[in-house]
Amino acid sequence: MTRRSTLLHPGVWLLLFFTLLIAGPVLSIASGKVSIRGDWSKATHRASGLAPDPATHPEAVVQVYGGRTFGWRGAFAVHTWLAAKTAGAGRYTRYEVIGWYARAGHSAVSVSNTRAPDAEWYGTAPELIRDVRGPEAEAVIAKLDRATASYPFANQYSVWPGPNSNTFIAHLGREIPELRLAMPATAIGKDYLPLSEAISRVPSGTGYQLSLYGLLGGLVGVEEGIELNVLGLVLGIDFRPPAIKLPGIGNVPPRNVLNPAKPMST
């Protein structure tokens, strides 16, 4: 009777729950997938070969990428950005939030065509999250400038719980339903919302979420599935295709992006 009572004690279940929350990040470091060593100033930013070469792909392209953040934070989260080019354009424009811009007193929002659209993020090869081509991409691009200008946290930045780079890309998703963007579970900050918007559409526009400053909440969406957010860490279930979502790991098995890009010429 005593043993059964111990197993049913709320504290035991709470301990198991928080163990599950940190298991993924710990495994990411232990497996070597994420390195906690290194010098950020020496990290590489090479093109990864995921973006189609504008010379051979004249159609409009919109792609969303995510790369593990540098150092130990990479065990928990990715940095996301969007790259786009109109039909016939010779280069891509990157849309993203850079934290140190805000710390220097400038806008954190960066819109630039000087970096490779699919560059490594401080030595980590990115993953392709969303790939849109042709007329659908043109429809997204038509709304990009306005959506970028409406980002409410351009002069604010906080690694945790937000607003950060993932808050910005999630904002673009909510402002541009045509993008149908399902943010990865490892994009900490994607759920950061002001209290006045605690109940909001999910970034893909296919469901709704409740979020208290990105610290506690949940969502249900056709593209996102079901997620529970505790302190920015996400547990959940995906339906398209079936997968579980784990903190620090993301979808298991990983989600495959439709219409994968051909590599850029080097």
CORKAFEN-V804579 format. One record per residue. RES is the residue in one letter. PHI is phi in radians with two decimals (NA if undefined). NEAR is the number of other C-alpha atoms within 12 Angstrom. Layout:
BEGIN
res/phi/near
RES/PHI/NEAR
RES/PHI/NEAR
END
This chain:
BEGIN
res/phi/near
M/NA/7
T/-1.14/8
R/-1.13/9
R/-1.12/9
S/-1.10/11
T/-1.12/12
L/-1.14/15
L/-1.55/14
H/-1.16/14
P/-0.97/12
G/-1.11/13
V/-1.16/16
W/-1.16/14
L/-1.15/14
L/-1.12/15
L/-1.11/16
F/-1.12/20
F/-1.25/20
T/-1.11/17
L/-1.12/23
L/-1.13/31
I/-1.72/26
A/-1.09/24
G/-1.07/32
P/-1.01/34
V/-1.11/26
L/-1.13/23
S/-1.08/27
I/-1.31/23
A/-1.11/15
S/-1.40/15
G/1.50/16
K/-1.11/24
V/-2.14/32
S/-1.76/28
I/-1.72/23
R/-1.99/16
G/2.05/15
D/-1.98/13
W/-1.06/18
S/-1.24/11
K/-1.84/12
A/-1.21/20
T/-1.55/18
H/-2.35/21
R/-1.36/21
A/-1.08/25
S/-1.64/29
G/1.48/23
L/-1.61/34
A/-1.55/43
P/-1.22/36
D/-1.20/28
P/-1.01/27
A/-1.16/20
T/-1.96/19
H/-2.27/25
P/-1.25/19
E/-1.15/26
A/-1.17/34
V/-2.41/43
V/-2.27/46
Q/-2.33/44
V/-2.00/44
Y/-2.08/42
G/-2.45/40
G/-2.23/36
R/-1.00/38
T/-1.18/37
F/-1.30/30
G/1.31/26
W/-1.09/24
R/-1.13/26
G/-1.13/36
A/-1.24/37
F/-1.89/43
A/-2.52/41
V/-2.00/45
H/-1.79/44
T/-1.97/47
W/-2.65/49
L/-2.12/52
A/-2.15/43
A/-2.56/47
K/-2.53/38
T/-1.35/30
A/-1.05/26
G/1.48/19
A/-1.20/20
G/-1.59/20
R/-2.67/31
Y/-1.66/36
T/-1.98/32
R/-1.71/35
Y/-2.06/40
E/-2.85/38
V/-1.91/41
I/-2.00/36
G/-1.02/31
W/-1.23/20
Y/-1.10/21
A/-1.17/23
R/-1.14/19
A/-1.54/13
G/1.58/15
H/-1.88/18
S/-1.17/24
A/-1.35/31
V/-1.38/39
S/-2.02/31
V/-2.15/24
S/-2.58/21
N/-2.04/21
T/-1.64/15
R/-1.96/23
A/-1.05/33
P/-1.10/44
D/-2.01/43
A/-1.13/35
E/-1.01/31
W/-1.77/34
Y/0.88/28
G/1.55/27
T/-1.87/29
A/-1.14/29
P/-1.36/33
E/-1.94/37
L/-1.44/39
I/-1.68/40
R/-2.56/39
D/-2.41/34
V/-2.16/35
R/-2.23/31
G/1.10/23
P/-0.98/18
E/-1.13/25
A/-1.17/31
E/-1.06/25
A/-1.12/24
V/-1.21/37
I/-1.07/37
A/-1.06/23
K/-1.86/24
L/-1.11/36
D/-1.10/21
R/-1.15/15
A/-1.12/26
T/-1.12/34
A/-1.16/21
S/-1.55/18
Y/-1.08/33
P/-1.41/23
F/-2.05/29
A/-1.03/31
N/-1.85/24
Q/-2.20/28
Y/-2.74/31
S/-2.56/28
V/-0.95/31
W/-2.50/27
P/-1.53/31
G/2.34/32
P/-1.34/38
N/-2.54/44
S/-1.05/47
N/-1.29/51
T/-1.08/47
F/-1.14/47
I/-1.17/52
A/-1.10/45
H/-1.07/46
L/-1.03/43
G/-1.06/37
R/-1.17/36
E/-1.40/31
I/-2.22/32
P/-1.02/28
E/-1.08/29
L/-1.24/41
R/0.81/35
L/-1.63/41
A/-1.72/48
M/-1.22/51
P/-1.15/52
A/-1.08/47
T/-1.50/41
A/-1.49/49
I/-1.04/47
G/1.89/44
K/-1.11/48
D/-1.68/54
Y/-1.23/47
L/-2.44/37
P/-1.15/22
L/-1.01/17
S/-1.17/12
E/-2.12/20
A/-1.05/23
I/-1.87/23
S/-2.58/30
R/-1.23/33
V/-1.26/43
P/-0.95/38
S/-1.35/34
G/1.34/29
T/-1.90/26
G/-3.09/26
Y/-2.33/27
Q/-2.49/35
L/-2.06/31
S/-2.54/33
L/-1.81/27
Y/0.97/31
G/1.30/38
L/-1.66/28
L/-2.70/27
G/2.94/32
G/-2.86/37
L/-2.63/40
V/-2.40/30
G/-2.62/29
V/-1.06/25
E/-1.44/32
E/-1.48/40
G/1.43/33
I/-2.12/31
E/-2.34/41
L/-2.05/32
N/-1.91/35
V/-2.21/32
L/1.01/27
G/1.55/39
L/-1.59/42
V/-1.97/46
L/-2.02/38
G/-3.06/32
I/-2.32/31
D/-1.86/32
F/-1.94/21
R/-2.27/21
P/-1.43/20
P/-1.03/19
A/-2.88/24
I/-1.83/27
K/-1.97/35
L/-2.19/40
P/-1.00/41
G/1.34/37
I/-2.05/40
G/1.61/38
N/-1.28/33
V/-2.25/23
P/-1.25/17
P/-1.08/21
R/-1.37/28
N/-1.62/19
V/-1.51/22
L/-1.22/15
N/0.97/19
P/-1.04/22
A/-1.32/28
K/-1.41/20
P/-1.08/19
M/-1.29/23
S/-1.27/16
T/-2.11/13
END
